[in-house]
Amino acid sequence: MNTILFFIVLPLATILISIVLQRILKSPILVALLVFAVYFILAFTVFTTDFLLNAIIYAIIAFITAFIVRIICRIFRCINHNCNCNNDCDNGNNNDNSLEEDIAGLQDSIKGLENSIDTLETNIANLTDLLSDLIGNNNNGCGCNRSFRR
């Protein structure tokens, strides 16, 4: 009987609850955290601590389910033309290039991020050189690289 509970009933309940919570909370991460919290409490009150592994698995199932529901809701919203943004749907233009445009925008964002990282690395190298020069000039001979006023 416990096998049916752990492998059929609780996963199915998790999926159904995740669908409802996703529609309410609109965040797959929050849905997974809430499901994990409930199963975490159940692990220590009703079941043994061996149930913690099941709680983690059920939280992953909840996250995946909530994420799928989020995607399905977004698709339905785009089909019904109820979105107010240009990135979520094509606003009835029957343009199949929206995915390609999203990918191109993502690639541009990645290139911008890479450029920012390169600039940051250069600034860190310059700052390191500047600090080593300052530390070298303020050495008072004691080996601690601090300047003291006496």
C-alpha positions in Angstrom: 0.0 0.0 0.0 2.9 2.4 0.8 4.4 1.7 -2.6 1.2 2.9 -4.4 1.2 6.0 -2.1 4.8 6.9 -2.8 4.9 6.1 -6.6 1.4 7.0 -7.8 -0.7 9.0 -5.3 1.8 11.5 -4.0 3.4 12.3 -7.4 -0.1 12.7 -9.0 -1.2 15.0 -6.1 2.1 16.9 -6.5 1.4 17.5 -10.2 -2.2 18.6 -9.6 -1.2 20.9 -6.7 1.6 22.4 -8.8 -0.8 23.3 -11.6 -3.1 25.1 -9.2 -0.2 26.8 -7.3 1.4 27.9 -10.6 -1.8 29.6 -11.6 -2.0 31.4 -8.3 1.6 32.2 -7.5 2.9 32.5 -11.2 6.4 31.4 -10.1 7.7 27.8 -10.6 10.4 28.3 -8.0 7.9 29.4 -5.4 5.7 26.4 -6.3 8.6 24.0 -5.8 9.7 25.7 -2.6 6.2 25.4 -1.2 5.8 21.8 -2.2 9.2 21.0 -0.7 8.3 22.7 2.6 5.1 20.7 2.9 6.8 17.4 2.2 9.7 18.4 4.4 7.3 18.9 7.3 5.6 15.6 6.4 9.0 13.8 6.4 9.5 14.6 10.1 5.9 14.4 11.3 4.2 11.5 9.5 7.0 9.6 7.7 10.6 8.8 8.6 13.6 10.9 7.6 14.1 8.5 4.6 11.2 10.4 3.1 13.5 13.5 2.6 14.7 12.0 -0.7 11.1 11.7 -1.8 10.5 15.3 -0.8 13.3 16.5 -3.0 12.0 14.4 -5.9 8.5 15.7 -5.5 9.8 19.3 -5.4 11.6 18.7 -8.7 8.4 17.2 -10.1 6.5 20.3 -8.9 9.1 22.7 -10.5 9.0 20.9 -13.8 5.2 20.8 -13.8 4.9 24.5 -12.8 7.4 25.4 -15.6 5.4 23.5 -18.2 2.2 25.1 -17.0 3.8 28.5 -17.3 4.9 27.8 -20.9 1.4 26.5 -21.8 -0.3 29.5 -20.3 2.1 31.8 -22.2 1.3 30.0 -25.4 -2.5 30.3 -24.8 -2.1 34.0 -23.9 -0.2 34.5 -27.2 -2.8 32.6 -29.2 -5.6 34.7 -27.7 -3.5 37.9 -28.3 -3.8 38.9 -24.7 -0.2 39.7 -24.2 0.9 43.3 -24.0 4.5 42.7 -25.0 6.3 42.2 -28.2 8.6 39.3 -27.1 6.0 36.8 -25.9 4.0 36.5 -29.1 3.8 37.9 -32.6 0.6 39.9 -31.9 -1.3 38.2 -34.7 1.2 38.8 -37.5 1.7 35.1 -38.1 5.4 35.8 -38.1 7.4 32.7 -37.3 10.6 34.7 -36.8 9.8 35.6 -33.2 11.8 32.7 -31.9 14.7 33.6 -34.2 14.5 37.2 -33.0 14.5 36.1 -29.4 17.5 33.9 -30.0 19.3 36.8 -31.8 18.5 39.1 -28.9 19.8 36.5 -26.5 23.0 36.2 -28.5 23.4 39.9 -28.5 22.9 40.0 -24.7 25.5 37.3 -24.3 28.0 39.2 -26.4 27.3 42.3 -24.3 27.8 40.3 -21.2 31.1 39.0 -22.5 32.3 42.5 -23.3 31.3 43.6 -19.8 33.3 40.7 -18.3 36.3 41.6 -20.4 36.1 45.2 -19.3 35.7 44.1 -15.7 38.8 41.9 -15.9 40.8 44.8 -17.4 39.6 47.1 -14.6 40.5 44.5 -11.9 44.0 44.1 -13.5 44.5 47.8 -13.5 43.3 48.1 -9.9 45.5 45.3 -8.8 48.5 47.0 -10.5 47.6 50.3 -8.8 47.2 48.7 -5.4 50.5 46.9 -5.7 52.2 50.1 -6.7 50.6 51.9 -3.7 51.5 49.1 -1.3 55.1 49.1 -2.6 55.5 52.9 -2.1 54.0 52.9 1.4 56.1 50.1 2.8 57.7 51.3 6.1 60.2 48.5 6.3 58.5 46.3 8.8 57.2 43.9 6.2 53.5 44.4 7.0 53.0 46.9 4.1 51.2 49.4 6.4 52.3 53.0 7.0 52.3 54.2 10.6 52.6 57.7 11.9 54.7 58.1 15.0 
